[in-house]
Amino acid sequence: MLAWRFYLVLAVLCSLLALLVGRILSLQVLDTERGREFLQNQGERRAVRTAEIPAYRGVITDRRGEPLAVSTPVVSIWADPRLLATSERLPELAQVMGMDLGALQQKLDSYQGKRFMYLQRHRTPADARFILEKRIRGVYGEREYRRFYPAGEVAAQLVGFTNVDGEGIAGLELAYDAWLQGASGKKKYIKDLHGEVVRDIGVVEPPRPGKDLRLSIDLRLQYLQHRELRRAVTASGAESGSIVTLDARTGEILAMVNYPVYNPNSRKGLKPAHMRNRAMTDVYEPGSTMKTLTLVAALESGRYTPDTLIDTSPGRIRVGRKVYPDPRNYGEITLTRVIQKSSQVGVTKLALDLGHEPIWEVFNRFGIGQPPGTGFPGESTGVLPNRPRWHTTEKVSLAFGYGITASPLQLAGAYAVFANKGLRQPVSLVALEGELPPGDPVVSPEIAGQVLQVLHAVTGEHGTARKARVPGYRVGGKTGTVHKVGPQGYIDDQYIALFAGVAPSNDPRIVTVVVINEPQGEAYGGGAAAAPVFSRVTAGALRLLNVPPSELSDVADTAESPGGAA
């Protein structure tokens, strides 16, 4: 009986051995190619791995090719928690990485049972090499790219920034993320039984780098305006400020700065308010800067010319319960002088005569209450109300630029129409190449030219913007001073100072808007707080753009005198 059982077991074992030998012969002798393929696949499943090759993110430059955002190579240190958890070299690892041992152990515990965790992201190649040369089992390096911003705070709110994974999360980095983002590649490598990389096999799919982005910004002007705006905001004790400069002929944004700012290369202690690109996201009542557009409605009516006389006596006018005063009684003055002195009485009479419909229609035509269309995240539309019924005081305040809101960029786009012979050109943050997009004719060239002459008079000896003048150049513009709005309505002692100007006014090249939010002290008006900033940045910009000075006969007297508050 026992012998029978012994022979049965022996027979089963021999049969199994025969099957094994037969399979080996089948794979290695009888069917060599298929056998080798089978064994190779089985080996690769256990040893060959596929890794991602990061793609280079596209470079952002200014219009002259100066870099605003570049990607620099870095190394991220990662670990296999299963291998590292049992390592006796944790204290050494913590030391070379500058980590607390307890924090490292806690992190390992939280990744218990997993095969991947980041220890530190974006170390410099030299630092990473020092760490990896310790050859601590379970610790590896992965090449990545980190975004660096050479212009720092000067262009931070415009360019934006990326997150640690290289994805745009603010500004133009976010708006053009799909354009800038490349496609990762793939490579194969072999790991040993301990999980260590022993050999790179090669690239399976090469990475595709992102596309570069060339902005319309001129970094030289950006630096100039940043310096002058910081100086003005600090000196006036203002809460914030913004400057926008457009190419009068193309609609390209040549400079756009705000203050306060932040450093995109070191965002510790970052305040969200400092990240806002206020020139595009914040809106204000534009105040007296809108009187220029009211002037357009008057000229288009056919009942007025720049020389039409308007009686502003006795220096104030009542509309309902509201009284609109002038600083003094100007008497009978021309329409040009009404804008030059920013006469409340004169503009009120215009509004009452014209009605609000043609004024509203001009505002709408010039882009007030419409998105600029730059694609910038958070771009504001502003407000241009269109009520079925208007109170008389609302009709008048509309002509003054009250009851509506606009961003500094929208205001610059509106004034660019006068500089571009009546054409409204789409504004662009990207440098334009080739043929310009067609402009939209919103006012006749004749009226645009007449308005430019009036704006030049505003910067003359008897205007409210004497401090906006630029030595050697004819310039024109309009001041604005508005009360800030609080929970209970307008605040008596808080103002926003504005200036919108064109230079040179005889052959416009640039349009610039300056906004100083809540300046302190006596110099709080547009003529005192914003106009001098326009003068300094415009003087520098015209020189940088190689715009020749005007003829001496065209140069206004540049002796500085106190500016008005309108």
C-alpha positions, 0 to 999 in steps of 0.5 A, a space after each residue: 500500500 505504501 509503495 503504491 502511494 510512493 510511486 503515485 507521488 513520484 509519477 506526479 512529480 515527474 509529470 510536472 517536471 516534464 511539463 516544465 522542461 517542455 515549456 522551457 524547450 518551447 520558449 527557448 528552443 522550439 519557438 525562439 522568437 516568441 519565447 524571447 519576447 515573452 520572457 523579455 516582457 515579463 522582465 520588463 514588467 518587473 524592471 522597466 519603468 516609464 517616466 515623464 520628461 517635463 516640457 519647457 514653458 514658453 518665454 514671455 518677453 516685452 515687445 523688444 525681446 526683453 524677458 519677463 518670464 523664463 523657466 530655469 531648470 531645477 530638481 525636485 527631491 522625492 522618495 519611495 516611502 516604503 524604502 525610506 521608512 526603514 532607512 537608518 539614514 533619516 537623520 542624515 537626510 533631514 540634515 542635508 535637506 535642512 528639514 526637521 527630523 520630526 517633521 520628516 518622520 511625520 511626513 513619512 507616516 502620512 505616506 505610509 504604504 505609498 510609493 511616492 512623495 515629494 520631499 522638497 520641490 524646486 531645489 537648485 541643481 547644485 543643492 540637489 546634486 549634494 543631496 543625491 550624492 549621499 546615495 540614501 536608499 529610496 531618495 531620488 531626483 526629478 528634473 523640473 522647471 521653475 518660473 523666474 521673473 527677471 523684471 520682478 515687481 515692475 511687471 508682476 501684476 501684468 505677467 502674473 505667475 505660475 504654481 509649483 507645477 508650472 501652471 499659470 494661476 494669475 495674470 497673463 500666465 493664466 490667460 495664455 496658459 494653454 499657449 505657454 504650456 508645452 507637452 511632456 515627453 516620456 522616457 524609459 529606465 530600468 530599476 533593480 530589485 531594490 527600486 534603484 535606477 540602474 540604467 536609462 533606456 532612452 527617450 520614447 517621446 520627446 517633450 514639446 516646449 511651449 510657445 513664446 509670448 511677445 507682449 506689447 509692453 516696452 520694459 523701458 517705459 514700464 520701469 520709468 512709470 513704475 519709478 514715477 508712480 511709486 514716487 507719487 503714491 509715496 509722496 502723496 500718502 495715497 492708497 494706490 495708483 495706476 498708469 496706462 500708456 497706449 500706442 495712439 496708432 495701434 492700440 497696443 499697451 506700451 506700459 501698465 503699472 500699479 502701486 503697491 506691488 509684490 515680488 513674484 519671485 518671493 511671495 512670502 507675506 503676499 497681500 492679495 490687494 497687491 496682486 491686483 492689476 488695478 489698471 484693468 480690474 478696478 473701476 472708478 467714477 471718471 469725473 471731469 475726464 468725461 467732460 471731453 466726451 460731453 464736448 463731442 456730443 455738443 460738437 456732433 449736435 451741430 449747435 456748438 463749435 469750440 468758439 460758441 459762447 456760453 454764459 456761466 454767470 453768476 458762477 453757479 447753477 441750480 438743478 432741482 435741489 442740487 447746486 453746481 458751482 464754479 470756483 468763480 464767476 467766469 461770465 460769458 466764455 467759449 465752449 473751449 474755455 468751458 472745458 479748459 476751466 472745467 466749468 460746472 455751470 457751462 457743462 450743466 447748461 450743455 447737458 440740459 440743452 443736449 439731453 442725456 441721450 446723445 451724451 450716453 450714446 457717445 460714452 457707449 460709442 467710446 467703449 464706456 461700459 464695454 469690456 476692453 477685450 484683452 482676455 486678461 483675467 478679471 478685466 472689468 467692464 465698468 458701468 454705463 447705466 441705461 435706465 428707462 427713466 432718468 432724474 434731471 440731476 442724473 442727466 447732468 451728473 452723467 455729463 460730469 462723469 458721475 454715476 458711471 464707472 470705468 477702468 483706467 484702461 477703458 479711459 485710455 482707450 476712449 482718449 485714444 480715439 481722439 489721438 487716432 483721428 476718430 478711429 477706435 482701435 482694439 487695445 492689445 496686450 500682445 505685440 501686433 505684427 503685420 497689418 493692424 486690425 481695422 479700427 471702428 470709426 466712432 467720431 469724425 476726424 474733424 471733431 477729433 481734431 477739434 477736441 485735441 485743440 481743446 485738450 491742448 488748451 486745458 494744459 495752457 496757462 489758463 487751464 486746470 492741467 498746467 502741471 501736465 505740460 512737457 517741455 519741448 512738446 505740445 500735449 493735451 489732456 483733461 483732469 478729473 477729481 472725484 469723491 470716493 464712494 463709501 457705504 453712506 455715499 460720497 466721502 467728503 475728504 477722500 478723493 481720486 485724482 485722474 488725468 487723461 492725456 495725449 502726446 504730442 497733441 499735434 501728432 499723437 503717439 501715445 495716450 496716458 492715463 494716471 490715477 492716484 487713489 486717495 492722495 492726502 493733503 492739499 494737493 488732492 486734485 487731478 491737476 495737482 496730484 495726477 497731472 505732474 505724474 503724466 508730465 514726468 512719464 510722458 517726457 521720459 516716454 517721448 525721449 525713449 520712443 525717439 519722438 522729436 520735440 515740437 517746433 519752438 513756436 508750438 511749445 507752450 510756456 513750461 513755467 510751472 504754476 499751481 494746478 487746479 483741482 478739477 
